[in-house]
Amino acid sequence: MTSRRVTLAAVAAHAGVSVATASRGLRGRGEMATETRARVVRSAAELGYHAGQDSRGRPRSGTARTFDLVLGRFHDPYTAEITAGARAAAEAHGYDLTLTADREDPGDDWMPRILSRGSAGVIVGLRTPTALQIEALRRADIPLVLVEPPSEAPRGLPSVRTTDREGGAAAAAHLVERGAERFMSIGGTPSYRFGRARIDGFREVLSRAAPAAPRVHVSADWTAWGARRACARALEEIAARGGSGLVGVFACNDEMAAGAYRAVADAGLSIPRHVLVVGFDDVRGARWLHPPLTTLRQPIGEMAAAAVGILVRAAGGETVEGESVVMPTELVARGSTATVDLPTGAVSAR
């Protein structure tokens, strides 16, 4: 038995607007009150409507060979690598990639824009979609996969992530091995799942390997400027505790590690003579810092490609529900944790 098709008129009636207003609301076009657009989107999701299903009196028989990549921003090194990895993988499988912004305006939801163009699948990076968005895509039979979700993936959704906790643990072990005796960690605000896991792994190793060592933890807004200020405070606190041993700093991403570089210089100290720094991600700019940054390489492009692979299989009819792909991090040692011959200042590559 064929299920009843939901028409645009039904969505309009449910939302209490005209058919023209419902159409504009779902396509994200025209001037419209935020509350009205949100009401139209909710009605479409609740009724199971997706654009194009009532065209020419019949449902759409297929979707475009296009995947959507949904991100909150596209201008930083991390998201640039996600985009490059997803685009290359989509092209290899014969699909195009559409970049879809998750905008701050609650009335400009990305979900109706995707429904209106009949996407073959959606990748959401560094975001956790709402229950409404998930249900709307499910009703439209559009597969969804998450890349590094900031919270635990909703039940049943496939996801791709990296070994965040193990990466933080590796950072701590490396700093101890390189001779650090005092330690600082810079976590991210908001406190996302992956940031908490990195700090948890870092602390776990230090509690075993250097239980009596002074430790200071600060948080920043995931930016270099925020980390610069936070690191400056932490350096003052660690200095107030006394001691003269090497300070080991772990930042939850490479951008915050770059901010730590500035704070170290502001304090009249140098890397790696006085302070050792480890970041996380290994984005392209990490090796161009001076000295080059030791960091945990996150296989960002490969993670995006894996997400595309899941969508390709889902589009081909395979069941991918609840699938979880976890890719390993790798510590890449560079100059920011090199050992220094104190009498001469020569740096060794031990």
Summary of the structure (lengths in Angstrom):
residues: 350
radius of gyration: 24.1
end to end distance: 70.6
largest distance: 84.2
contacts: 1234
relative contact order: 0.12
helix: 43%
strand: 19%
